[in-house]
Amino acid sequence: MRLSTLAALAVLLLGPGPTAAAPHDHGRLPDDVPSSHTHVPRPWRRLSDAIIRSIWGLPQSQHSVRGADPRYGDDVVVRFSIRTAEEAEALAAAVDVLFLDVWEFNDDWADLRIAKDVVPSLLGLLPASLHTAHQPLMQHLSLAQAVFDTFPAPAATQPHHHYSPDVTTSPRAGRGHPFFQSYQPLSVIDPWMSLMSSMFTTHVRRISVGLTFEGRDIPALRVGVHPTDNQHPGGARKTVIITGGAHAREWISTSTVNYLAWSLINSYGKDREITRLLEEFDFVLVPTLNPDGYVFSWDTDRLWRKNRQSTTLRFCHGIDLDRTYSYKWDGNATRANPCSESFAGDAPFEGVEAQRFAEWARNETEYNNVDIVGFLDLHSYSQHILYPYSYSCNDQPPHIEDLEELGLGLAKAIRVSRKGHSYKVASACEGNVALANKKKTILPRIESSGGSALDFFYHQLKVKYSYQIKLRDTGSYGFLLPKESIIPTGEETLDAVLYFGRFMLGQVGMAAKAQDAKLDEKTVEEQHEELIEL
Ligand SMILES: [Zn+2]
C-alpha cells in the first residue's frame, strides 16, 4: 500500500482529536512562563506520530524527558544537505506523506523537525546518499529546553520592567532597555504601541491594518513627520512598510520590528539622519501580521507557524499566511492536506489576516494618497535577503539589477554593522530551493512558494523595492533564537533600514555615483569655461 493511501486511511480511521484551541488567556502577564506539565502534543502532531508509528510498527512514544514539555520531549531538528534531484524529490515526498514540520530550506540545506526515534525509519525512505548527509541541530540541549529558554525568566530574576521610553540612552541604541531584554507577548506589545503613540504625538500614530480571524486588531505604528511647509506640496506620501510575525513562531521578526519602531521613534529630533528619514518617509511598522498565531505560540504551542483559522479538517487549524496571497497562488499542492505547515487554503486570500492587510495596503495607495516605495517582510531564520520572485525561478522581475544592487547594499550594511552577521542575497525562489552544484541547477522543491507577500507587493502593488529578510541565525537555534540576540539582531537590521533610506534618498548606490559623475563633469566644464575666459 502506498504511504499516501495509508496516511489518508489513518486520517479517516483515527478521526478528529479533541478540539485544539484552548481559550486564550488575555490576562497573561509578561513574566508568565507556560506550564510545562499540562500540555499534550497538538492533535494533528499526535496523528502524524500515530501514522508514522503504525507504518513502521513502532511502540508508542514514551515522553520521558524529566521536567521538559512533553510536547517537544522526543523531537529533534535534523539538517539534510541536498545535492541531487533524487534526494530533493524523496525528501519532498517524505515531508508530504509524513506531515513533517519543515523548519527551513534553502540552497544549502533543509531542516526538518521529527521525533527522534523515527529518524532511522525516515532514512529508510530516503536515498542512500542522504544517510550520511544529515546531522542533528541543537545537539547540546533538548528542543524542550530551547523552547523554555525563549520565554522570559520568572519575575523574581528579572530587572524591574518599565515601558516608558528611556531618554537617557543613546537615541539609536536599545541596549539596556528592558523591553528588549526578552521576547514580549502581545499583551505587552499592544499597550506598548499605544504608549508610543500617546507619548510621541508629533511623529507616531497607532493604526490598525485589519482584524484577525479571531477578531483581534492587527496593530501598526505609522512613524513619520508630515511637513507643513510649502517645500512639500501635496504629492503622495512616500511610505516604507516593515512587517514581522507572519509566521507565529518567528519571534525574532516581531521583536526586530519593535526594535526598529523604537529606534526610529526615539531618535527623531536627536539623530540627524533618522530625523531626515522621518521627514521624507512614513514608516508603517507591523510587529505581527498574525496576532492569533502569535498569542497561540505564547500560550499553547511555541512552534506554531500558521494563523488560527479553521479548515475543512476540524482538528487541523491554520493557513500559512505567506502562501495565501493572490499573486501566483499555488495552493493545489497542499489543498488536500490542511494539516500541512504550509497549507495555502482552498482559494487565494482565504487567509484572513493576509487578505485584510493586502486590502489595507491597496486602500492606502488608492484612496489615502500613499505611495508605498518599500516593503520589508521580516522572517526567520537562515540570514538571507530575498528579492522577487518567490513563486518561480523561471521568471525574472523587471527590476532585477536594482533589486540585487540594493539587496547587496543591505547585506553589506548588516555585515559592517556592530558585529553584524553575514547575510546571503538571492532571489526568493533560489533562496527556497535546493541547488545542485555550482551551475545552480534547480532541484525539485521541498515546498511550493507561490502566493507570497513578497511577490504580491512587488507585482500587484508595484512596490519596486520589496524584500523578504530572513533574520538570525543559520540553525544553531533556528526559531528558538536566545533572547540575548534580540538587541544585536535589532541593531544590524536598523543599519540595513538606514541604508535602505540612504538608497531611497539617492545618497548611496549607482544613482548616487551617477550624480557624483555629473557633478564631476560639471566641474570639468566649469574649469574649461574658466580657462577660456582667461
Ligand atoms: Zn517565515
Residues whose N, C-alpha, C, O or C-beta is under 5 A from the ligand:
A	BS01	ZN	H247 E250 H379 S380
